[in-house]
Amino acid sequence: MSSQPCPNCGIGRCQPMTTPFLLWANEQMVTVPNAPAFKCDFCFQVTFDPAFVRNIEYMLWQESDTAKAAHPSPPYFEEKPWWGLLRKG
């Protein structure tokens, strides 16, 4: 994967890497030791891969009370270029 311009500083280039991912969900800690991410070589901002984040959110949604109740549709995300997600609805 080639480097991308940094969405934070606009100066540096973001390089692929892996880093720990930590998230509190329903009073429990979710950890992924080698989550895919991008790190800027100028400002050092770390951004997690959007597909990875979408998959984690979908797995957590499947375990939620909302999903188990009536059968609402799963959350829908519209991808911005590569550095983030925009939640719709």
N, CA and C atoms as a LAMMPS dump frame, in Angstrom:
ITEM: TIMESTEP
0
ITEM: NUMBER OF ATOMS
267
ITEM: BOX BOUNDS ff ff ff
-5.0000000000000000e+02 5.0000000000000000e+02
-5.0000000000000000e+02 5.0000000000000000e+02
-5.0000000000000000e+02 5.0000000000000000e+02
ITEM: ATOMS id mol type element x y z
1 1 1 N 0.859 -1.183 0
2 1 2 C 0 0 0
3 1 3 C 0.897 1.237 0
4 2 1 N 0.622 2.169 -0.852
5 2 2 C 1.439 3.376 -0.927
6 2 3 C 1.039 4.352 0.167
7 3 1 N 1.941 5.286 0.455
8 3 2 C 1.653 6.27 1.493
9 3 3 C 0.62 7.274 0.99
10 4 1 N -0.111 7.85 1.927
11 4 2 C -1.178 8.803 1.63
12 4 3 C -0.86 10.125 2.321
13 5 1 N -1.362 11.262 1.801
14 5 2 C -1.167 12.526 2.517
15 5 3 C -1.893 12.48 3.863
16 6 1 N -1.327 13.121 4.853
17 6 2 C -1.903 13.116 6.2
18 6 3 C -3.146 14.009 6.251
19 7 1 N -4.288 13.473 6.741
20 7 2 C -5.494 14.282 6.867
21 7 3 C -5.421 15.261 8.037
22 8 1 N -4.471 15.049 8.953
23 8 2 C -4.349 15.906 10.128
24 8 3 C -3.509 17.153 9.841
25 9 1 N -2.278 16.966 9.353
26 9 2 C -1.384 18.108 9.148
27 9 3 C -1.292 18.543 7.687
28 10 1 N -1.567 17.629 6.763
29 10 2 C -1.492 17.962 5.345
30 10 3 C -0.071 18.052 4.815
31 11 1 N 0.919 17.847 5.662
32 11 2 C 2.318 17.962 5.256
33 11 3 C 2.956 16.581 5.093
34 12 1 N 2.766 15.746 6.093
35 12 2 C 3.403 14.435 6.116
36 12 3 C 2.699 13.415 5.252
37 13 1 N 3.294 12.232 5.211
38 13 2 C 2.735 11.087 4.494
39 13 3 C 2.442 9.995 5.51
40 14 1 N 1.296 9.361 5.386
41 14 2 C 0.895 8.306 6.312
42 14 3 C 1.353 6.952 5.789
43 15 1 N 2.071 6.244 6.633
44 15 2 C 2.607 4.931 6.291
45 15 3 C 1.819 3.852 7.031
46 16 1 N 1.566 2.687 6.388
47 16 2 C 0.871 1.601 7.075
48 16 3 C 1.717 1.038 8.216
49 17 1 N 1.039 0.623 9.269
50 17 2 C 1.694 0.044 10.442
51 17 3 C 0.668 -0.77 11.215
52 18 1 N 1.079 -1.417 12.291
53 18 2 C 0.138 -2.048 13.22
54 18 3 C 0.388 -1.463 14.601
55 19 1 N -0.681 -1.372 15.382
56 19 2 C -0.607 -0.818 16.723
57 19 3 C -1.75 -1.395 17.56
58 20 1 N -1.64 -1.417 18.874
59 20 2 C -2.741 -1.928 19.704
60 20 3 C -3.989 -1.05 19.579
61 21 1 N -5.152 -1.694 19.577
62 21 2 C -6.449 -1.013 19.522
63 21 3 C -7.174 -1.343 20.82
64 22 1 N -7.599 -0.323 21.55
65 22 2 C -8.312 -0.499 22.821
66 22 3 C -9.639 0.242 22.753
67 23 1 N -10.694 -0.387 23.252
68 23 2 C -12.02 0.22 23.214
69 23 3 C -12.847 -0.304 24.377
70 24 1 N -13.521 0.609 25.092
71 24 2 C -14.474 0.195 26.125
72 24 3 C -15.823 0 25.47
73 25 1 N -16.424 -1.17 25.674
74 25 2 C -17.751 -1.467 25.122
75 25 3 C -18.542 -2.256 26.156
76 26 1 N -19.681 -1.718 26.564
77 26 2 C -20.538 -2.383 27.546
78 26 3 C -19.763 -2.793 28.797
79 27 1 N -18.997 -1.866 29.337
80 27 2 C -18.223 -2.067 30.556
81 27 3 C -17.163 -3.152 30.429
82 28 1 N -16.727 -3.446 29.199
83 28 2 C -15.658 -4.41 28.967
84 28 3 C -14.634 -3.793 28.021
85 29 1 N -13.382 -4.159 28.211
86 29 2 C -12.318 -3.667 27.35
87 29 3 C -12.149 -4.612 26.156
88 30 1 N -12.216 -4.054 24.962
89 30 2 C -11.954 -4.808 23.736
90 30 3 C -10.536 -4.448 23.311
91 31 1 N -9.692 -5.456 23.107
92 31 2 C -8.313 -5.193 22.7
93 31 3 C -7.963 -6.007 21.467
94 32 1 N -7.246 -5.38 20.559
95 32 2 C -6.694 -6.05 19.381
96 32 3 C -5.218 -5.665 19.364
97 33 1 N -4.308 -6.618 19.573
98 33 2 C -2.906 -6.268 19.727
99 33 3 C -2.234 -5.703 18.474
100 34 1 N -2.599 -6.155 17.291
101 34 2 C -1.937 -5.719 16.058
102 34 3 C -2.942 -5.188 15.049
103 35 1 N -3.616 -4.117 15.393
104 35 2 C -4.632 -3.536 14.515
105 35 3 C -3.966 -2.744 13.378
106 36 1 N -4.51 -2.839 12.171
107 36 2 C -3.945 -2.078 11.05
108 36 3 C -4.238 -0.586 11.21
109 37 1 N -3.22 0.226 10.956
110 37 2 C -3.35 1.672 11.122
111 37 3 C -2.398 2.379 10.168
112 38 1 N -2.457 3.711 10.191
113 38 2 C -1.567 4.558 9.401
114 38 3 C -0.959 5.592 10.348
115 39 1 N 0.343 5.883 10.179
116 39 2 C 1.015 6.859 11.027
117 39 3 C 1.712 7.901 10.163
118 40 1 N 1.468 9.169 10.479
119 40 2 C 2.075 10.276 9.733
120 40 3 C 3.554 10.391 10.11
121 41 1 N 4.397 10.545 9.099
122 41 2 C 5.826 10.68 9.367
123 41 3 C 6.219 12.102 9.778
124 42 1 N 5.27 13.026 9.809
125 42 2 C 5.563 14.399 10.222
126 42 3 C 4.957 14.722 11.585
127 43 1 N 3.627 14.577 11.72
128 43 2 C 2.958 14.921 12.987
129 43 3 C 2.732 13.704 13.885
130 44 1 N 3.011 12.507 13.384
131 44 2 C 2.896 11.246 14.123
132 44 3 C 1.466 10.886 14.523
133 45 1 N 0.481 11.492 13.876
134 45 2 C -0.925 11.135 14.104
135 45 3 C -1.158 9.696 13.647
136 46 1 N -1.821 8.89 14.476
137 46 2 C -2.141 7.506 14.13
138 46 3 C -3.634 7.423 13.855
139 47 1 N -3.994 6.835 12.719
140 47 2 C -5.388 6.66 12.314
141 47 3 C -5.607 5.186 11.989
142 48 1 N -6.638 4.588 12.586
143 48 2 C -6.915 3.177 12.321
144 48 3 C -7.539 3.003 10.945
145 49 1 N -7.27 1.851 10.339
146 49 2 C -7.805 1.51 9.03
147 49 3 C -9.335 1.503 9.088
148 50 1 N -10.012 2.206 8.168
149 50 2 C -11.478 2.299 8.217
150 50 3 C -12.191 0.951 8.116
151 51 1 N -11.68 0.038 7.316
152 51 2 C -12.32 -1.277 7.193
153 51 3 C -12.226 -2.039 8.512
154 52 1 N -11.108 -1.927 9.202
155 52 2 C -10.938 -2.568 10.502
156 52 3 C -11.943 -2.003 11.513
157 53 1 N -12.051 -0.678 11.58
158 53 2 C -12.978 -0.028 12.514
159 53 3 C -14.418 -0.43 12.197
160 54 1 N -14.767 -0.46 10.921
161 54 2 C -16.115 -0.852 10.507
162 54 3 C -16.422 -2.282 10.958
163 55 1 N -15.459 -3.188 10.82
164 55 2 C -15.665 -4.574 11.248
165 55 3 C -15.835 -4.686 12.76
166 56 1 N -15.045 -3.954 13.521
167 56 2 C -15.179 -3.966 14.989
168 56 3 C -16.556 -3.431 15.385
169 57 1 N -16.976 -2.311 14.785
170 57 2 C -18.288 -1.743 15.118
171 57 3 C -19.418 -2.695 14.742
172 58 1 N -19.29 -3.39 13.627
173 58 2 C -20.323 -4.337 13.213
174 58 3 C -20.399 -5.512 14.189
175 59 1 N -19.246 -6.036 14.621
176 59 2 C -19.262 -7.142 15.583
177 59 3 C -19.888 -6.715 16.904
178 60 1 N -19.571 -5.505 17.364
179 60 2 C -20.168 -5.01 18.603
180 60 3 C -21.662 -4.766 18.438
181 61 1 N -22.075 -4.289 17.264
182 61 2 C -23.494 -4.06 17.008
183 61 3 C -24.258 -5.376 17.054
184 62 1 N -23.669 -6.449 16.509
185 62 2 C -24.332 -7.754 16.499
186 62 3 C -24.598 -8.263 17.912
187 63 1 N -23.735 -7.901 18.847
188 63 2 C -23.891 -8.345 20.233
189 63 3 C -24.771 -7.411 21.067
190 64 1 N -25.174 -6.285 20.498
191 64 2 C -25.94 -5.303 21.264
192 64 3 C -27.399 -5.731 21.444
193 65 1 N -28.055 -5.122 22.429
194 65 2 C -29.469 -5.388 22.673
195 65 3 C -30.318 -4.925 21.505
196 66 1 N -29.914 -3.86 20.836
197 66 2 C -30.663 -3.352 19.68
198 66 3 C -30.735 -4.407 18.588
199 67 1 N -29.626 -5.073 18.326
200 67 2 C -29.588 -6.09 17.277
201 67 3 C -30.401 -7.303 17.671
202 68 1 N -30.392 -7.617 18.963
203 68 2 C -31.114 -8.801 19.418
204 68 3 C -32.612 -8.555 19.518
205 69 1 N -33.004 -7.289 19.648
206 69 2 C -34.425 -6.96 19.739
207 69 3 C -35.098 -7.199 18.382
208 70 1 N -35.802 -6.376 17.889
209 70 2 C -36.566 -6.528 16.621
210 70 3 C -35.623 -6.7 15.45
211 71 1 N -35.332 -6.786 14.572
212 71 2 C -34.234 -6.978 13.663
213 71 3 C -33.947 -5.715 12.827
214 72 1 N -33.446 -4.671 13.466
215 72 2 C -33.102 -3.473 12.708
216 72 3 C -31.902 -3.739 11.808
217 73 1 N -31.786 -2.942 10.805
218 73 2 C -30.666 -3.145 9.888
219 73 3 C -29.368 -2.718 10.562
220 74 1 N -28.255 -3.319 10.173
221 74 2 C -26.974 -2.941 10.769
222 74 3 C -26.598 -1.52 10.396
223 75 1 N -25.688 -0.9 11.154
224 75 2 C -25.287 0.466 10.818
225 75 3 C -24.665 0.529 9.437
226 76 1 N -24.92 1.615 8.731
227 76 2 C -24.38 1.806 7.386
228 76 3 C -23.34 2.909 7.436
229 77 1 N -22.204 2.685 6.831
230 77 2 C -21.137 3.674 6.823
231 77 3 C -20.773 4.041 5.396
232 78 1 N -20.531 5.314 5.194
233 78 2 C -20.048 5.793 3.909
234 78 3 C -18.577 6.121 4.097
235 79 1 N -17.717 5.515 3.288
236 79 2 C -16.288 5.734 3.452
237 79 3 C -15.853 7.069 2.88
238 80 1 N -15.052 7.791 3.66
239 80 2 C -14.342 8.938 3.134
240 80 3 C -13.086 8.346 2.49
241 81 1 N -12.27 9.108 1.808
242 81 2 C -11.167 8.531 1.052
243 81 3 C -10.492 7.315 1.688
244 82 1 N -9.737 7.428 2.736
245 82 2 C -9.167 6.25 3.379
246 82 3 C -9.015 6.461 4.873
247 83 1 N -9.169 7.664 5.341
248 83 2 C -8.807 7.945 6.727
249 83 3 C -9.982 8.017 7.675
250 84 1 N -11.194 7.766 7.232
251 84 2 C -12.256 7.83 8.222
252 84 3 C -13.592 7.356 7.702
253 85 1 N -14.537 7.393 8.563
254 85 2 C -15.879 6.945 8.239
255 85 3 C -16.88 8.02 8.622
256 86 1 N -17.924 8.103 7.868
257 86 2 C -19.021 9.014 8.16
258 86 3 C -20.252 8.158 8.436
259 87 1 N -20.793 8.237 9.598
260 87 2 C -21.96 7.423 9.933
261 87 3 C -23.203 8.069 9.328
262 88 1 N -24.029 7.276 8.68
263 88 2 C -25.272 7.773 8.097
264 88 3 C -26.439 7.21 8.891
265 89 1 N -27.441 8.065 9.116
266 89 2 C -28.667 7.608 9.748
267 89 3 C -28.52 7.408 11.151
